[in-house]
Amino acid sequence: MISSFFTPPRFDDSDKTYTASQLWRILVLMAGTTILYLIIWLALVPEFTSRIVLALPLFPLYVWLFYLIKKGNIKLASIALVAGIWFVLFFASLFSGGVLAPGYSGFLVTILAAAIFMGRDSAVRIAWISVFVGALFVFLERAGLTPLANEFTDSTTMWIAQAIYFFVASSLLHMATQRISNALQTAQHEIEQRSRTEVQLRTLSRAGGKCARCDV
């Protein structure tokens, strides 16, 4: 049971299987780091225990994403991963101090995930949306419509959050380099295959030419 949980599904399409594997691994990492985050938070900053409710929506999201991947809905799972985590971080930041909240830095993780699983254009859009949302947070803070960050955040909570983001971001970057490496290997293989085909065609052409001269 436990081993099957850590084993991503396989499909007839190799590209689909590869993307599903990457999504599965990043979800396992996120689920694990979220649990670790909550445990460390409760241990080090018990005065902010009530704030963990903002992270609880992540768990039903993870369950749904695992289900989507198992069913082969990779595109929907990719969109839901980025959008779901982005909205959780949005509301966590909105009620915890805006751009100075631990959650706002987590938007970087959603941008990286969008770049890997949805493409460059989607990542750029998520980046712009995050920037505008940050400007909105600043406006709301200056208007006195949102709580100040120091009411819910201190150096410990920021350190915990940043540590989690570091690990998730590094894993996403590793996946990106894997994709680049695989693409380069595929391109190199295609070039070598094309070169072999051209050599074979030239050899056959020469052989055909010799036979024609022999007939003459």
N, C-alpha and C positions, 0 to 999 in steps of 0.2 A: 504494500500500500504506500509506504513512505517513498520507496524507490520509484514507483510509478509517478508520484507527485513531482519528483525532480526530473523526470524524463519527458521531454517535449514530444508532441505527436509527430508522426511521419505521414507524408502524402506522396502521391505519384509524381507531382511536380517538385523537382529538386530545389528550385528557387523558393517555392512556397514553404517547403520544409525548412530551408535555411532561415527564412524570415521568421517563421513560427518558433524556431529554436532560439533565435535571438530575443524575440518578445517574451518567450517563456522564461529564459534566464534572467532578463531584467525584471520581470515580475516577481520571481522568487527572491531576487536581491531586494527589491523594494519592499516586499512584504516582510522579509526578515529585518531589514533596517528600520522599518516603521515600528515593529514590535520592540526592537532594541531601543529605539528613540523614546518610546513611551516608558519603558522600564527605567532608563537612565533619568528621564525627566522626573518621574515620580520619586526616584531616589535622591536626586540632587536639588530639585526645586519643588518640594511638596507644597509650598505656598501658592504655586500656580497650577495645582492639580486640576482645577476646573477647566483649564484651557485645553486639556487633552481631548475634550469632546469635539474640538474642531478637526482632529485627525481621524476620528472614528469612521466618517464616511468612506475613507480609503478602503476599508476591509470589504464591504459589499462590492465596491468597485473592482477590487482584485479578484474576488470570486467570479464576478461576471466576465472579466477579461480572460480568466483561465477557461471558462466555459466556451467563450467565443473562439479561442485558439483551438481548443479540442475539436470544435465543430468545423474548423477550417475557415472561419470568417476573419481572415487575417487583416484585410483592409479595414473592416469595421473595428477590429480590436486595436489596430494602430491609432485610428482616430479617437476611439474611446479612451485609450491610455493617455494621450496628450491632452485631450479636452477635459477628461475627468480629473486628472491631477491638477491641471491648470485652475479649474474652478474651485477645487478644495483649497489650493494655495491662495486663491483670490479672496475667498471668504475668511480664511484664517488671517490673512493680512489686514483685511478690512476691519476686523474686530480686535486686532492686536497691535495697532500702531502704524498701519500703512507701510510706507517704504522702509521704515526702520524695524518692521516686524521680521522675525526669522523667516516667515513664509515667503516674503517677497523675493529673497535671493533664490528661492527654489524655482522661480520662473525660468532660470537658466537651464535647469534640468529638462523642463518641457520643451524648450527651444532645441536643445540637443536631440531629444527624442523625436521631435518633429522632423529634424533634418535627416535622421537615420531612417525612420519608418514611413514618413510622408513625403519627403522631398525638400529641396532647397526653398522653393517658393512658399511652402507651408511654414517652414522655419522662420523665414523673413516676416511673414504675416504675424506669426505668434510673437516675434520680437517687437514689432511695431505696436501690437495690441498691448503688450506688457508695458512698453514705454508710456503709452497714453494712459493706461490704468495707473501707473505710478504718478503721472501728473495729476490725475483725478484724486489720488490719495493725498497728495500734497495740498491740493485745493481744499479738500474736506477737512484736513487737519488745521489749516490756517483759519478756516471758517468755524472751527470748534465743533464740527459735526461728528468727529471720530475720536475715540479715546487716544490718549498719548501713549507712545510706545513704552515709556518707563513704568506705566501702570502694570504691564504684563510681561515685560522683557528685561532681562539683565544680561551681563556678560556670559553667565553660565548657559542660559537658554540659547543665546546666539552661538556659542561654541558647539553645543550639542547639534543644533540644526545644521551649521556649516559643515561639521564633520560628516554628517549623513550625506549632505549634498556632494561633498568631495568624493566619497566612495561611489555614489551613483553616477556622477559625472565622469569619473575615470573609467568606469565600466562601459558607459556609452561611447566614450572616445575610443576605447579598445575595440568595441564592435565596429565603429566607423573605420578604423584602420584595417580591421579584418575584411571588411567589404571592399575597400580599396585594393588590398592585396589580392583578394580573390578575383576582382575585375582585371587586374594586371596579369595575373596568371592565365585567366581565360583568354585575354587578348593575345598573350604570348603564344599560347597553344594554337590559337586560330592562325597566327602568322606563320608558325612553324608548319602547320598542316597545309596552308596555302603554298608555302615554299616547296614542300614535298610534292604537292600536286603539280606545280609548275615544272619541276624537274622531271617528273614522270611524263608530262605532256611533251616537253622538249625531247626527251629520250625517244618517245614513240614517234615524234615527228621526224627525227633524224633516221630512225630505223625505217620509217615509211619511205623516206627519200632514197635511202640506199637500195631498197627493194625495187623502187621505180627505175633506178639507173641500171640495176641488174637485169630487169626485163628488157630494157632497151638494148 
